[in-house]
């Protein structure tokens, strides 16, 4: 499953970043590190980008980038 599949309100754990080294490094600086918990805070009105909560910050990522981040669900969305 990829980060792009995470629904608002759900939590997941990052398993791997399948991106070019420079892109992966940039995301790791922002907190997207394997074994880190990430939550989906919401989507823009047109669905892209998506806001993710990670390590006390909110970061917007395009779905195309999020598709390359492997996750495992930790907590489904409430409701």
Secondary structure, DSSP 8 states (H G I E B T S, - for coil): -BGGG--TT-EEEEEEE-S-HHHHHHHHHTT--TT-EEEEEEE-TTS-SEEEEETTEEEEE-HHHHTTEEEEEEE----
